[in-house]
């Protein structure tokens, strides 16, 4: 299988007319992020005759891997219940090279340094790995619509938990009536995160954004936020398909239907993702703490070390809310994401499920006792 981004030696020329020429060869492992530490750890696989490769596109049963300075179509094992072991875009893998008798195959997924993970949309305990081994997580929000703080906070928790560095990008500035106010609103819900305002129409902000990107860059956000337009500006040509939002409800249409790595002209690689209409958190305690760093800092001054910041006396977080230093909405959002994260964990942990059920029964008993005392 050939591809215009990572062409094989016999790849036909493309009819596209990009602003900058597309690469004439697949990137080297070093250009994709391979380093000395990975090379040393790969020793046993190399001794077995396998090649190091990076997954640039993953599908059920197959994935496209750049290995041995070419793009290979490699088979993978049957889909298992452990999605964390299924090759994902961005993974480094050990590849059995193809021969005239057998096709190329992925024999192992190497340890992930970072991973963007969300919980399954179903009520099972499974998780979905959106991207692996990412260095920068770009959260894309459109200024054509009003800023949704809760959505940004959720994405930030996901990004911080991944191990990558979050960057918040506000797109479509040319369609915003009050950019300074929108920037102020977004910055208030993204403590410690670089916030960049851009416009794919005017080109504003892209030099600043390019300087903030490192290594493997993944774009996440809802459909219609402008991820693909943003990516095309960074790439220097129209490689990623774009589409308009629906006039009926202002929501975006899915134009990116899979995740794929694309080399950036200034170095590093870009990973565009399909629009995320729902992002469930999975085991994201640290990510939530980082996304609400001011609450985490205030919590160190609470009277009780296990303070839940609800009704406890001596709670520094509640005191900050009462004094107006901390918006009540921020604390409510923090509690909401904590509850969701706790529930997601309880689905896969028997002890947590038992504790959740114990608390539910305790609350029910208290409610029944209250109703009896009121004569209900």
C-alpha positions in Angstrom: 0.0 0.0 0.0 1.4 3.4 -0.9 0.7 6.8 0.6 1.6 10.3 -0.5 2.8 11.4 2.9 5.1 8.4 3.6 5.7 7.1 0.0 7.3 3.9 -0.9 10.0 3.8 -3.5 7.5 3.0 -6.2 4.8 5.5 -5.1 3.3 7.4 -8.0 3.4 11.2 -8.0 0.5 13.1 -6.5 -1.7 15.5 -8.4 -2.0 17.8 -5.3 -0.3 21.2 -5.4 0.9 22.0 -1.9 2.5 25.2 -0.9 5.6 23.4 0.2 6.8 20.2 -1.5 5.9 17.0 0.2 8.7 14.8 1.5 10.3 12.6 -1.2 11.2 9.9 1.3 9.8 8.4 4.5 11.2 10.0 7.7 14.1 8.3 9.5 13.4 6.8 12.9 15.3 9.7 14.5 12.9 12.1 12.8 10.0 10.2 14.2 11.4 10.4 17.7 13.6 7.3 18.0 16.4 7.9 20.5 19.3 6.1 22.2 17.3 4.9 25.1 14.7 3.3 22.8 17.5 1.8 20.7 19.1 0.2 23.7 15.9 -1.3 25.0 15.2 -2.7 21.5 18.3 -4.9 21.7 16.5 -8.2 22.3 14.0 -7.6 19.5 16.8 -6.7 17.1 18.6 -9.9 18.0 15.5 -11.8 17.0 15.5 -10.2 13.6 12.8 -7.7 14.2 12.7 -4.0 13.0 11.8 -0.9 15.1 8.9 1.0 13.6 6.4 3.6 14.5 2.7 3.2 13.8 1.5 6.1 11.6 -2.0 4.7 11.1 -3.9 2.0 12.9 -6.9 -0.1 11.8 -8.5 -3.2 13.2 -6.2 -6.1 12.3 -3.6 -4.0 10.4 -1.5 -0.9 10.9 0.8 1.2 8.7 4.3 1.3 10.2 7.3 3.3 9.1 10.2 0.9 9.5 13.5 0.3 7.7 13.1 3.7 5.9 9.8 2.6 4.3 6.1 2.3 5.0 4.9 -1.2 5.7 1.4 -2.6 6.0 1.7 -4.9 9.0 -0.7 -7.4 10.5 -1.5 -7.3 14.2 -2.9 -10.0 16.5 -6.6 -10.4 17.2 -8.4 -7.7 19.0 -8.2 -8.3 22.8 -10.1 -7.0 25.8 -7.0 -5.1 26.8 -7.0 -2.1 24.4 -3.8 -0.8 26.0 -1.9 -3.6 24.2 -3.5 -2.9 20.8 -1.2 -0.9 18.5 -2.3 2.7 18.4 -1.1 5.6 16.2 2.1 6.9 17.7 3.2 3.5 19.2 6.7 2.2 18.7 6.5 -1.4 17.8 8.7 -4.4 16.9 8.0 -5.5 13.4 8.7 -8.9 11.7 9.9 -7.8 8.3 8.0 -9.1 5.2 9.4 -11.9 3.1 8.1 -13.4 -0.2 6.3 -16.0 2.0 4.9 -14.0 4.9 3.6 -10.5 5.4 5.0 -8.0 7.8 3.6 -8.3 11.3 3.7 -6.4 14.6 5.1 -8.7 17.2 5.2 -6.4 20.2 4.1 -2.9 21.3 7.0 -1.1 23.1 6.6 0.7 26.4 4.7 3.9 26.0 6.2 7.0 27.6 3.0 8.9 27.3 -0.6 8.2 26.2 -3.8 10.1 25.7 -6.5 7.8 27.1 -10.2 8.2 27.6 -12.8 5.9 29.1 -15.0 3.8 26.8 -18.4 5.4 25.8 -20.0 2.1 26.9 -20.6 1.1 30.5 -17.7 -1.3 30.4 -14.4 -0.7 32.2 -12.5 -0.6 28.9 -10.4 2.4 27.9 -9.5 3.8 24.5 -5.9 5.0 23.7 -6.3 8.0 21.4 -2.6 8.6 20.8 0.7 7.2 22.1 4.1 8.7 22.9 3.0 12.3 22.4 5.0 15.3 23.7 2.5 18.1 23.1 -1.3 17.9 23.5 -2.9 20.8 21.6 -6.5 21.4 22.9 -8.4 23.2 20.2 -11.4 25.4 21.0 -13.2 27.6 18.5 -13.8 31.4 19.1 -16.6 31.3 16.7 -18.6 29.9 19.6 -18.7 31.0 23.2 -16.0 29.5 25.4 -17.2 26.4 27.3 -15.1 26.2 30.5 -16.2 22.7 31.5 -15.2 21.2 28.1 -11.8 22.9 28.3 -11.2 21.7 31.9 -12.1 18.2 30.9 -9.7 18.2 27.9 -7.0 19.7 30.1 -7.4 16.9 32.7 -7.1 14.4 29.8 -4.0 16.2 28.5 -2.2 16.5 31.8 -2.9 12.9 32.6 -1.3 11.8 29.3 2.2 12.9 30.4 2.4 15.4 27.5 2.5 19.2 27.8 -0.9 20.8 27.1 -1.2 23.9 24.9 -4.6 25.5 24.5 -5.3 27.0 21.1 -8.2 29.3 20.4 -9.0 29.1 16.7 -11.2 31.3 14.3 -10.2 34.5 16.0 -11.3 36.3 12.8 -14.9 35.3 13.8 -14.8 36.6 17.4 -16.1 40.0 18.3 -14.1 40.3 21.6 -10.8 38.3 21.4 -9.3 39.9 24.6 -12.3 38.9 26.7 -12.3 35.4 25.2 -8.6 35.0 25.8 -9.1 36.1 29.4 -12.0 33.6 30.0 -9.9 30.8 28.5 -6.8 31.6 30.5 -8.8 31.6 33.7 -9.6 27.9 33.3 -6.2 26.9 32.1 -3.7 27.8 34.9 -0.1 27.0 34.0 -1.0 26.3 30.3 0.2 28.4 27.3 -2.9 29.8 25.5 -2.5 30.9 21.9 -5.0 32.7 19.7 -5.0 31.8 16.0 -6.8 32.4 12.8 -6.3 30.0 9.8 -7.8 32.8 7.6 -5.3 35.5 8.5 -2.4 33.3 9.7 -2.3 35.2 13.0 -0.7 33.3 16.0 0.9 30.5 14.0 4.5 31.6 14.6 3.8 31.7 18.3 2.1 28.3 18.2 4.8 26.6 16.2 7.4 27.8 18.7 5.4 26.1 21.5 5.2 22.7 19.9 7.7 19.9 20.7 8.1 16.4 19.3 5.0 14.5 18.6 2.0 16.8 18.6 -1.6 15.6 18.9 -4.6 17.8 18.2 -7.8 17.1 20.2 -11.1 18.9 20.4 -14.7 18.7 19.1 -15.7 18.5 15.5 -15.9 21.9 13.9 -13.3 23.5 16.2 -10.8 23.9 13.4 -8.3 21.1 14.1 -7.7 20.2 10.5 -7.4 23.8 9.3 -5.0 24.4 12.2 -3.0 21.3 11.1 -2.9 22.3 7.5 -1.4 25.7 8.5 1.3 24.0 10.5 2.0 21.6 7.7 2.2 24.3 5.1 -0.2 22.6 2.7 -3.6 21.1 2.5 -3.1 17.5 3.6 -5.9 17.2 6.1 -9.5 17.3 4.9 -11.6 20.2 6.2 -15.4 20.9 6.1 -17.8 23.6 7.3 -20.0 23.4 10.3 -23.7 22.6 10.0 -25.9 25.6 9.7 -28.7 24.0 11.6 -26.8 23.7 15.0 -23.4 25.1 14.4 -21.8 21.7 15.1 -18.9 20.4 13.0 -19.0 17.5 10.6 -16.4 14.7 11.1 -13.7 15.3 8.4 -10.9 13.3 10.1 -12.1 9.8 10.4 -8.8 8.2 11.6 -5.6 9.1 13.4 -2.5 9.5 11.4 1.0 10.8 11.9 2.3 13.5 9.4 5.8 15.0 9.5 6.0 18.8 10.3 8.2 21.0 8.2 10.0 22.4 11.3 10.6 19.0 12.8 8.5 16.6 14.8 5.3 15.0 13.7 1.6 16.0 13.8 -1.3 13.7 14.8 -4.8 14.9 13.9 -7.7 13.1 15.6 -11.4 12.8 14.8 -13.6 15.2 16.7 -14.3 14.2 20.3 -18.0 14.7 21.2 -17.5 13.0 24.5 -14.4 12.6 26.6 -14.6 10.3 29.6 -11.8 10.4 32.1 -10.1 7.2 33.1 -7.8 7.0 36.2 -7.1 10.7 35.8 -6.4 11.8 39.4 -3.2 13.5 38.6 -4.6 15.1 35.5 -7.5 16.6 37.4 -5.2 17.9 40.1 -3.0 19.6 37.5 -6.0 21.0 35.6 -7.2 22.6 38.9 -3.8 23.4 40.3 -5.1 26.4 42.3 -7.5 24.1 44.2 -4.8 21.5 44.7 -2.6 24.3 46.2 -5.3 25.6 48.4 -6.1 22.1 49.6 -2.6 21.9 51.3 -3.9 24.6 53.8 -7.1 22.7 54.8 -7.5 21.6 58.4 -8.0 18.0 57.4 -5.6 16.2 55.0 -8.6 14.2 53.5 -10.8 17.3 53.2 -13.4 16.8 50.4 -14.0 20.6 50.1 -17.7 20.1 50.7 -18.8 21.0 54.2 -15.7 20.4 56.4 -14.7 23.1 58.9 -11.4 24.8 58.3 -11.5 24.1 54.5 -9.2 26.6 52.7 -10.9 25.9 49.4 -14.4 26.8 50.6 -12.9 29.9 52.3 -11.5 30.9 48.9 -14.9 30.5 47.3 -16.6 32.5 50.0 -14.1 35.3 49.7 -14.4 35.4 45.9 -10.8 34.3 45.2 -12.0 31.0 43.7 -15.1 30.9 41.5 -17.8 28.5 42.7 -18.1 27.2 39.1 -14.4 26.0 39.3 -15.0 24.0 42.5 -18.2 22.5 41.1 -16.4 21.5 37.9 -13.6 20.0 40.0 -16.0 17.9 42.1 -17.9 16.8 38.9 -14.8 15.5 37.3 -13.6 13.8 40.5 -16.9 12.0 40.8 -16.8 10.9 37.2 -13.2 9.7 37.6 -14.1 7.8 40.7 -17.0 6.1 39.0 -14.8 5.1 36.0 -12.3 3.6 38.4 -15.0 1.7 40.3 -16.1 -0.1 37.2 -12.7 -1.8 36.9 -11.8 -2.1 40.6 -13.8 -4.5 42.8 -12.8 -2.8 46.0 -13.8 0.6 44.8 -17.1 -0.7 43.5 -17.8 -2.2 46.9 -16.9 1.1 48.6 -19.2 3.0 46.2 -22.0 0.6 47.0 -21.4 0.9 50.7 -21.6 4.7 50.5 -24.8 4.5 48.4 -26.5 2.2 51.0 -25.3 4.5 53.8 -26.9 7.5 52.1 -30.1 5.6 51.5 -30.3 4.6 55.2 -29.7 8.3 56.2 -32.4 9.5 53.9 -35.0 6.9 55.2 -34.2 7.8 58.8 -34.6 11.5 57.9 -38.0 10.8 56.3 -39.1 8.8 59.3 -38.1 11.6 61.7 -40.1 14.1 59.6 -43.2 11.8 59.8 -43.1 11.1 56.0 
